[in-house]
């Protein structure tokens, strides 16, 4: 494979989307997962956290294990383990990269980082400088490969940094655990996990707040990246010059956020050149996630280039003096005087405008003006050079604010209503201040938790919609609103309002822990549901084979009662019991069923077995159980079995003449208990004879 040259103008630094998490202690690897849109696959991506761990993990690979934890909304008693990597996942051999590298530049970058002899780092042959240069080369291999993997999922698969699990079911939820295969002495033995279900697919959002500023044969685009940082690693800018019929990627290269991780960069900026002015061009932005999946296109932005003056005025200073007079001075290249017919001062209430004329046209040679006119709390001024021909040029806005430190009143009558889809509508009364700019809306997932803003700028209305995930475990969310004026003075937070999410996840089941049969009475003991919002536990009873509705024996509020005795049952009859836990939202979950038989013992001392033995036969992998009796009018024999000290349960029903039975379903080093009881023709039961043995 030919050696690749990396263009620093395109790949300035790595995205670090997976590898960095500022302010937190890092493991040696980070991992994310995503469900397929058809809900028949799970995509996994991971990345090493440091250059050294990257080098070791490429050498030794990763071990990926899947645990099936939930099936059909029920927690499995023991998670089902499946090793997805019989051999550690590591980069493919160099020769296998050739075809992919020819058609995918990002895959080629990964291959070069993994196998290239040189990575465009100048290395001095002497002393500490050589060590430093080698360290820098490893850092660059690590950084550029992570960036390239974020833009080539197929390359990440080839490198052993991704996996697609297609053997999944929509009604199951899995815990994927990834562990470096490197020896513990070389790399700390840690692991990372992702808990996900194929049913949890969520479509990618469209890029928001795309703004375009068209100029002389050029345009500057910018869009919000903070709100979608959890979704997208890079973006494609698409352009149409035929009225939106065809869109093509500008330069064919992704645009990425090269922020250093301090979170201060909230918008992405992109500049493009236009072939001609006066022709309409259309732009849209498409986000691409770390799995190489594109989101939907943003709203289309239209515009055209325009001829502008080469010289642009610039406001140097603007202020209100002690007499209340607005003083404005600006600069403008004297060489441009012959091309203009004067200057015009404009004002707006906000930076986006609209800007309106503020005074008469000023002379070509003027560079200052003084006006005594009424101003708002916030005033944005521009100075425009009026061209004799074509379009003039306008300065950047300049903010003038008379002193004002009083915040608006606290918003009142704040209400929050949630629907069955988890969409919350927050409303409040509009403030009456003339200099009111807007509002900020805050949310906390738990009471007492710090409130976080839901918008990164200003919300101008008095209604806001938020969407809550109904799959998250918190039952409630809390909202508050603050008001801001045009000086950015912010009020205190409103009264906290609470919303309770509609339930979609049934409560965890109760567990019948033990039972006791005394004559015609059955005593049940259970472990209550562990969910905090369970309002009741109901004991249900039914008869085997009976298709009629089960009987609700007793309902207990809350979780405090965990036992009940069902009295006055028919002797010698089978009953099925189960416990139903009910949540505040009305969802229910039944426990596993328990079958019991009430006793109807004969009242004679002769109604018992004379002997019972259990013989272990390891060579035949079985236990032989034998008994003897002198009982008369026996209809059948019931044999009971228990292992490991558990409760005896009915195992076999045998003809009256049988004197023994073999148990072939046994395990080594396990204690077994057996019992035998006779059922007489009258329906009465003998006493039970028991024996215990260890296999």
Secondary structure, DSSP 4 states (H G I P E B T S, - for coil): -PPPPP-TTT--S---TTT--TTS---SEEEEEEE-TTSS-EEEEEEESSHHHHHHHHHH-EEEEEEEEEETTEEEEEEEEEES-SS-B-PPPGGGGHHHHHH-HHHHHHHHHHH-S--S----SSHHHHHHHHHHHHHHHHHHHHHHHHT-HHHHHHTTSEEEE-S--TTEEEEEEEEE-S-TTTS---EEEEEEEGGG--PPPPP---EEEEETTEEEEEEE-STTTTT-SEEEEEEESSTTS--EESTT--EE----SSS---EEEEEEE-S-BTSEEEEEEEEE-TTS-B------EEEEB----SS--EEEEEEE-TTS-EEEEEE--GGGGGGEEEEEEEEESSTT---EE-SPPBPTT--EEEE-----SSEEEEEEEEESSS--EEPPPEEE-----PPPPPP-S-EEEE-TTSEEEEE-PPP--TTEEEEEEEEESSTTSPPEES-SS-B-SSEEEEE--TTSS--EEEEEEEEEETT--BPPP---EEEEPPP-SPPPPPEEEEEEEETTEEEEEEEPP--TTEEEEEEEEE-TT--SPPEEEEEEESSS--EEEE-SPPTT-EEEEEEEEEETTS-EEE---EEEE---B-SSTTSSEEEEEEEEEGGGTEEEEEEEE--SSEEEEEEEEEETT---EEEEEEETT--EEEE----TT-EEEEEEEEEETTS-BPPPEEEEEE-
